[in-house]
Structures are given as structure tokens and as C-alpha cells.
Amino acid sequence: MANHKSAKKRIRRNANRALINGARMSRIRTFVKKVETAIASGDATVAREALRVAQPEIQRGVTRGVVHRNTASRKISRLAARVKALAA
């Protein structure tokens, strides 16, 4: 256990941030999963709409520091490519 007041405060803060960050990551995963299920169903319009909603959510993860910028770009790019292939 930490002995310094600042270290104890940091432990409390880290626990709170872990809860918040976990919720954010879960939310991002949910939106990505919606896109993937739409792709799996083969419905291009639903997949396009799901991607349109998921994209800002993933970018918000970058802004909040939960997801690395390149990781988010990669995820969006791959999902967009799959949706585009579905439409073609």
C-alpha cells in the first residue's frame, strides 16, 4: 500500500480513470461490432450507416486518449474498405 498522500490520491484517480476508459473502449467496440454484423449480413446501406456512426466514436477515443491515433485510422480504414467492397 502507498504511504504518501499523493500516491494514495494517484491510486484512487487511476481506479476512476480505468472505469471511464473501460466504458469508452466498450462503447467503441460496440459500434465496431455493429458495423461488422452489418457487413456480415450483406446489407450495404445498413453497413454504410453503421460506419458513419462508428467513425466519430472511434475518433473520440483518440481525442480522449483511449486509442492510439494510428490504431483508430487503421480500424476505420479497414472497415471502410470492407463496406466499400460490399457495395461493389
Number of C-alpha atoms within 10 A of each C-alpha: 6 10 7 9 8 10 12 13 11 13 13 11 11 12 11 12 12 11 10 13 17 13 12 19 15 12 16 21 15 13 17 22 14 18 25 18 14 20 24 12 11 14 14 19 14 17 26 21 14 21 23 13 15 23 20 13 20 25 19 16 19 17 12 11 11 17 19 13 14 10 12 18 16 11 14 19 13 12 21 18 12 17 25 14 11 16 14 6
